Amino acid sequence: MLPSLKASKPAKAVQTLSLSLSEEDNSLVNSNKKHGFTLIELIVVIIIVGILAAVGITQYSLMVEKGRTASAKVRLGTMRQLAYQYWLENGDMTNIQNADVGVDATAAVCNSADYYFYEITGTPNLTQVTLLAGRCNSQTGGGGKTPDASRYYTIYTTFYPGTGVGTFHCQYWDNNAACFGMPS
């Protein structure tokens, strides 16, 4: 005996969406809908980009200047080694001159080859000498490599050859604040 077949309900037809992208019958575009951005959206984007650019340029400038301090610290380190050699040869620092630490005769004058001027500052005595790198800018008469610093600051170390101690310090001259994470 064969199984009996019952008639089942007809399956519902699945509706399909057909879209035409032709020029004459563009069903994707509603003729009432506006295209593009509103003026407010554009202004908000411009403001956000402006804020990001301002912050980015400021941080970039700070990092570039911080990098320049590294070269000054290297030069001061060389000057410190020469001061130590002078102390070993002479027993004190009372008569040490700029030429003894590798600074030419035009100390405290900016030249076009560097961002800093270098000199012995203060009065050297038997046991210490202060070596200074001053950032060239309009307050120092310019003349250094461009760009000039926006604020005048110095990096210095007071070197005690008997103990070998000589910590780097950085100080802005307009408010005596510390700079670039070094003590003032």
N, C-alpha and C positions, 0 to 999 in steps of 0.2 A: 504494500500500500504506500502510496506516495503522500508525503506531507501536504497538507493543504496550505495554500498561500493566501494570506489575507492581504487585502489591499491596504497599503499604508498611505498616510497623508502625504500629499506632494511636498517636497522640500521647498522651503522659502527661497525665492530667488535672491541672490546676493547682489546688492547694488554696488556698482563700481563707479568711481569718480573718474571721469575723463577730463583732462585739462588740455586746452589747446593753447599753444604759445604763438600762434600765428599773429601777424600784424593786425589783420582785420577783425579777429575774434579773440581778443586777449581776455580770457575769463579770470586770470590771476589778479588783474588790476581793477580796483574799483575806481571809477572815474571821479568819485567824490573825495577820495583819500588824498591828503597832501603828502608830498615826498620831501625828504631832506631833514635838516635839523632846524630847530627853532633858534632864534637869536639868543635866548637865555641859555640854551644848552651850549652854544658856541662860546658865549662869554664865560660860563663856568669852566669849560675846558681851558680857555686861554688863561684864566686866573690860576688854575691848578698848575698848568705848565710854567707860568711865571714864578709861582712860589717855589716849585721844585728847582727851577733854574737859579733863582736867587740863593737858595740854600746850597745847591751844588757848587756854584761858583765861589761862594764864601769858603766852603770847606776845602775846595781845591786850592784856593789861594793860601789858606792856612797850612795845608800839607806841603805845598811847594816851599813856603817860607821855613817851615820846620825842617825840610830837607836841606835848605841852605845853612841852617844852624849846624847841621852835622859836619859840613865842610869846615866851618869856623872852629868847631871843637877839635877836628883833626889838626888843623893848623896850630891851635893853642896847645895841643898835646906835643907837637913838635917843638914849639917854643919852650914848653916846660922841660922837655928832655935837654934842650940846649942850656936852659937855666941851671939844670942839675949838673950838667957837665961844667959850667962856669963855676958853680959852688965847689965842686970837687977839686978844680984846679986852683981856686983862689981862697977857699975857706970861708968866704962870706959873700953877701950879695950887695954890699954897699955901693960899689962902683959899676954895677952891671948896666950896660947900655942896650938900646934897641938892636944894634948891630950884633951884639953877643947872642941874641936869641933869634937871629935870622930875619929881622925886620930892617928894611932899607932906611936910608936917611930921612925919607919923607914920611915918618910915622905920623899917625893921626890924620893922614890925607888919603882920601879915596882915589883910586885909579880905575881906569876902565877895564882892568883885568880881574877885578874881584868885587864881591858884594859887601865886603867888610874892610875896615882899616884895622891895623894891628899895632899895639904899642905896649910898652911897660908903663904902668900908671902908678900914681902914688909915689912914695919914697921908699925904695928898697932899703932893707936894713940887713943886719947880720944873718938873720934866719928866715927871711921871707921876701917874696917878690910877687906883685900882682900883675898878671898878664891879661890884656883886654883885647877883645874884638868888638868894634863898634859898627853897627849896621849903617851903611851909606844911605842917606836920603837927603831931602832938601834942607833939613836942619843942619846937616854936616857939610853943606855946600855941594851936595850931589857929586858927580864925577865918577861914581862907581858904575858897575855893570847895571844896565837897566833890566827890570824895573826897580825903582827905588822902593824902599820899605815905606809903608804908610805911617808907621810909628817908629821912632828912634828907640833902639834898645841896644844893650851891650851884653855880651857873654864874657864872663871873666872867671879866672881862677886865681886864688891866692895860694901860692905854692910854698910849702915848708920842706926844703930839701933834706933837713936832718931827719925828718920822720917819713918823708915821701908823700905826705898828705897834700892833696890839691883837688878840691871839689869844684865842679863847674857850677856856675850860677848864671842866671839870666834875669835881666831887670829892664822894664820899660822906664824911660826917663821922665815921662809926663806924669806918672802917678806912682812910681817905685814898685809897681806890682811885678810879681814873678811872671815869666813867660815860658811857653813851650814845655811845661811840666817840670822845669828845673827850679830849684829854690832861688829866691831873690837875695 
